[in-house]
Amino acid sequence: MTDSLAAVRSAIEELAGFDPLYVPMPQKRELMRGLVAAEAQLAAVRLGVLAVAGDVADDAGAKSAASWLSHDQNLDKRAVHADQSLAAVLAQRWFLVAAALGAGEVNLEQARAIAHALDEVRDELSGAQLVEAERTLLAEAKRLDPTGLRRLGRHLADVVDPDSAEEREAKRLAEEDKLAAEKAKLSLRPQGDGTTRISARLPDAVAKRLKRYLEAFAQPRKQAAEADGRRVPYNTLLARAMGDLLERVDPHRLPDHGGDATTVIVTITLDQLRTELSSAGLGYDDDTPITAATARRLACNGTIYPMVLGGAGQVLDAGRGSRFHNPIQRKVIRLRDKRCRAAGCDVAAEWCDVHHLEAWSKGGKTTVKDGVLLCCHHHHRVHDPAYHHERHPDGSIRFTRRT
């Protein structure tokens, strides 16, 4: 065996000595196909040895052959243990898959997907049906990649035993829902640079719903560019859309939190309230800083409670909540404005926010007269201290960068 391995490595060295740049296209195509098949065959041999290498682990005092090999060769532990698990099932029961891998007819990841699919239905099918299922998946491997095989594997029992398909599907979905709920998690980690990293694992139904909502808000900007002409990346669009979505949530529909309706409290000094280049505190738990411009913009869309402080931090005024324009008001404003009123912008009314012409911090009212439609991009601009805006007699709003 060692002589055979030496011969294989010698042949690989010989292949590596050729410069593929000068290989004609037809030969290059066949070379790539052959190398993929050879990799599969080598993987089959490696798995075959790994499946019976328990004595190597015993000799070294290791927990398993995978543990020994990953340590000895500095390999990824998770990958090697996954290979050992695959090696075991190929050696114990999925002999047709093992043979196909050894012949280079399927690649390693295809074999892994097939073995997993077969293990999932072992308790549902008879021995003869399992053999049929194994042959079906191997035949489909000629046209499907590992992802396609995993997808087919989820319905494998239905292909082999269609009479019980409905009952199995109901059971599978119930188990899937339960598992998804158990795996679901979400964490928010402030990064210390004005951003927070959100990591989440959500049930598919929740994730698809969130994606649809975010894309609805991102849609008007898909063809938009930044001021310098650069395209806006898709993931940036979704991140901005998340902020838009949250600003559109009606706080009065949220459940109580700690006995009080869910409310954002903004703490800001009287001087800060009057100054463009200033900041405010968001919330009452950690007083996260936000710009005064952001505080004024939030007042347009959601319920916030201003807590105006004096020089020594004493409360000068605990203001009233600034609500959304109600549905009737929004409808009237949409019928009147029809689109974003920023000059040259044609974003449709349904994608726009209602902005208060008279800033909330200056006593602006939530009325039709005091409201104007602005798309998300221009709503941010109108509260951006780097820009000056002016409303013209025709109702349009024009922006110029401050110098």
NUZAMAR-456355 format. One record per residue (C-alpha): x, y, z. Coordinates in steps of 0.5 Angstrom, whole numbers, padded with zeros to 4 digits, always signed. Layout:
BEGIN
XYZ;...
% end
This chain:
BEGIN
+0000+0000+0000;+0006+0005+0002;+0009+0003-0005;+0002+0005-0009;+0001+0012-0005;+0009+0013-0007;+0007+0012-0014;+0001+0017-0013;+0005+0022-0010;+0010+0021-0016;+0004+0022-0021;+0002+0028-0018;+0009+0031-0018;+0009+0030-0025;+0003+0033-0026;+0005+0039-0022;+0011+0040-0027;+0007+0042-0033;+0005+0049-0034;-0003+0049-0035;-0002+0055-0039;+0000+0052-0045;-0005+0046-0045;-0010+0046-0051;-0017+0048-0048;-0020+0041-0050;-0014+0037-0046;-0015+0043-0040;-0023+0041-0040;-0021+0034-0039;-0016+0035-0034;-0020+0039-0029;-0026+0033-0030;-0020+0028-0028;-0017+0032-0022;-0024+0032-0019;-0025+0025-0020;-0018+0023-0017;-0020+0028-0011;-0026+0024-0010;-0022+0017-0011;-0017+0019-0006;-0022+0022-0001;-0025+0015-0001;-0019+0012+0000;-0017+0016+0006;-0024+0015+0009;-0023+0008+0008;-0017+0008+0013;-0020+0013+0017;-0026+0008+0019;-0021+0003+0021;-0016+0007+0025;-0018+0006+0032;-0012+0003+0033;-0008+0009+0031;-0012+0013+0036;-0011+0008+0042;-0003+0007+0041;-0003+0015+0042;-0008+0015+0047;-0012+0020+0043;-0020+0020+0044;-0021+0018+0036;-0017+0017+0030;-0020+0024+0028;-0017+0027+0034;-0011+0024+0033;-0010+0026+0025;-0013+0033+0026;-0007+0034+0032;-0002+0031+0028;-0003+0034+0021;-0006+0041+0024;-0012+0040+0021;-0019+0043+0022;-0022+0039+0028;-0029+0040+0026;-0028+0038+0019;-0024+0031+0021;-0029+0029+0025;-0035+0030+0020;-0030+0026+0015;-0030+0020+0021;-0037+0020+0022;-0038+0020+0014;-0033+0014+0014;-0037+0010+0019;-0043+0010+0015;-0040+0009+0009;-0037+0003+0012;-0043+0000+0016;-0049+0001+0011;-0048+0006+0005;-0044+0001+0001;-0047+0004-0006;-0045+0011-0004;-0038+0009-0002;-0037+0005-0009;-0039+0011-0013;-0034+0016-0009;-0029+0010-0010;-0030+0010-0017;-0030+0018-0018;-0037+0018-0020;-0039+0023-0014;-0035+0028-0010;-0034+0028-0003;-0039+0033-0001;-0044+0030-0006;-0043+0023-0002;-0044+0027+0005;-0050+0030+0003;-0053+0023+0000;-0051+0019+0007;-0054+0025+0011;-0061+0024+0007;-0061+0017+0007;-0059+0017+0015;-0065+0022+0016;-0070+0017+0013;-0067+0010+0016;-0073+0009+0021;-0078+0011+0015;-0077+0006+0010;-0076-0001+0009;-0069-0004+0007;-0071-0005+0000;-0074+0002+0000;-0067+0005+0003;-0063+0001-0003;-0068+0004-0008;-0067+0011-0005;-0059+0010-0005;-0059+0009-0012;-0064+0014-0014;-0060+0020-0010;-0053+0017-0014;-0057+0017-0021;-0059+0025-0019;-0052+0026-0017;-0050+0026-0024;-0054+0033-0025;-0055+0036-0018;-0050+0039-0013;-0049+0038-0006;-0054+0043-0004;-0059+0040-0009;-0058+0033-0007;-0060+0036+0000;-0066+0039-0002;-0068+0033-0006;-0066+0029+0001;-0071+0032+0005;-0077+0029+0000;-0073+0023-0001;-0078+0018+0003;-0084+0022-0001;-0080+0020-0008;-0080+0012-0005;-0086+0012-0001;-0091+0017-0004;-0097+0014+0000;-0095+0016+0006;-0092+0023+0004;-0097+0027+0007;-0097+0024+0014;-0089+0025+0014;-0089+0032+0011;-0094+0034+0017;-0089+0031+0022;-0083+0034+0019;-0086+0041+0019;-0088+0040+0026;-0081+0038+0028;-0078+0043+0024;-0082+0048+0027;-0080+0046+0034;-0072+0045+0032;-0072+0052+0029;-0075+0055+0035;-0070+0052+0040;-0064+0054+0035;-0067+0062+0035;-0063+0067+0038;-0061+0074+0037;-0056+0078+0040;-0054+0086+0040;-0047+0088+0041;-0045+0095+0041;-0038+0096+0037;-0036+0103+0041;-0036+0106+0034;-0043+0108+0034;-0045+0102+0031;-0048+0095+0034;-0047+0088+0031;-0053+0084+0030;-0053+0077+0030;-0059+0073+0029;-0061+0066+0027;-0068+0066+0026;-0074+0061+0024;-0074+0061+0016;-0081+0064+0016;-0079+0070+0021;-0073+0071+0016;-0077+0071+0010;-0082+0076+0013;-0076+0080+0015;-0073+0080+0009;-0079+0082+0005;-0080+0088+0010;-0073+0090+0009;-0073+0090+0001;-0080+0094+0001;-0076+0099+0004;-0070+0099+0000;-0073+0098-0006;-0074+0106-0008;-0066+0106-0007;-0064+0100-0011;-0063+0104-0017;-0060+0110-0013;-0053+0112-0012;-0049+0116-0007;-0048+0124-0008;-0041+0122-0011;-0044+0117-0016;-0042+0111-0012;-0047+0105-0012;-0050+0103-0006;-0049+0096-0004;-0055+0091-0003;-0053+0090+0005;-0052+0097+0006;-0059+0098+0003;-0062+0093+0008;-0058+0096+0014;-0062+0103+0012;-0068+0099+0011;-0068+0096+0018;-0068+0104+0021;-0073+0106+0016;-0078+0100+0019;-0077+0101+0026;-0078+0108+0025;-0085+0106+0022;-0087+0102+0028;-0093+0105+0031;-0091+0105+0039;-0098+0105+0041;-0099+0098+0038;-0093+0095+0042;-0094+0091+0048;-0092+0094+0055;-0085+0094+0058;-0084+0094+0065;-0091+0097+0066;-0090+0103+0061;-0092+0103+0054;-0086+0102+0050;-0083+0109+0049;-0076+0112+0047;-0074+0118+0052;-0069+0123+0049;-0065+0127+0054;-0062+0134+0051;-0060+0140+0054;-0064+0147+0052;-0057+0149+0049;-0057+0142+0045;-0064+0143+0043;-0062+0150+0040;-0055+0147+0037;-0054+0143+0030;-0048+0140+0032;-0050+0137+0039;-0052+0131+0042;-0057+0128+0046;-0058+0122+0050;-0063+0116+0047;-0066+0112+0052;-0066+0112+0060;-0062+0105+0061;-0055+0107+0058;-0056+0114+0055;-0053+0112+0048;-0051+0118+0045;-0055+0121+0038;-0054+0127+0035;-0059+0133+0036;-0061+0132+0028;-0063+0125+0029;-0067+0126+0035;-0071+0132+0031;-0072+0127+0026;-0074+0121+0030;-0080+0126+0033;-0083+0126+0026;-0084+0119+0026;-0085+0116+0032;-0087+0117+0040;-0081+0120+0043;-0081+0124+0050;-0076+0130+0050;-0073+0131+0057;-0070+0138+0057;-0065+0139+0062;-0062+0145+0065;-0054+0146+0066;-0054+0142+0072;-0058+0136+0069;-0065+0138+0073;-0071+0137+0069;-0073+0143+0066;-0079+0140+0061;-0082+0133+0060;-0085+0134+0054;-0091+0131+0051;-0091+0125+0046;-0090+0127+0038;-0094+0122+0035;-0095+0119+0028;-0099+0123+0023;-0106+0119+0023;-0108+0115+0017;-0113+0120+0015;-0108+0126+0015;-0102+0121+0012;-0107+0120+0006;-0109+0127+0005;-0102+0129+0005;-0100+0123+0000;-0106+0126-0005;-0103+0133-0004;-0096+0132-0005;-0096+0125-0009;-0088+0124-0009;-0082+0126-0005;-0082+0134-0005;-0075+0134-0005;-0073+0138-0012;-0072+0133-0017;-0074+0127-0013;-0079+0122-0016;-0080+0117-0010;-0087+0115-0010;-0091+0117-0004;-0092+0110-0001;-0085+0110+0000;-0084+0117+0004;-0084+0119+0011;-0088+0125+0013;-0084+0130+0015;-0085+0136+0020;-0084+0143+0017;-0084+0146+0023;-0079+0142+0027;-0082+0139+0033;-0076+0142+0038;-0079+0149+0036;-0086+0147+0037;-0088+0144+0031;-0095+0141+0030;-0097+0134+0027;-0102+0137+0022;-0103+0136+0015;-0101+0143+0014;-0094+0142+0018;-0093+0136+0014;-0089+0134+0008;-0087+0128+0004;-0080+0126+0004;-0076+0120+0002;-0072+0116+0007;-0066+0119+0003;-0068+0126+0004;-0071+0126+0010;-0064+0124+0013;-0062+0130+0009;-0067+0135+0012;-0064+0133+0019;-0057+0133+0017;-0053+0139+0020;-0048+0139+0014;-0054+0141+0009;-0058+0147+0009;-0065+0146+0006;-0070+0151+0003;-0078+0151+0001;-0080+0154-0005;-0087+0157-0007;-0088+0151-0011;-0088+0147-0005;-0081+0143-0007;-0075+0143-0002;-0068+0144-0005;-0062+0142-0001;-0055+0146-0001;-0049+0143+0002;-0046+0148+0008;-0040+0151+0007;
% end
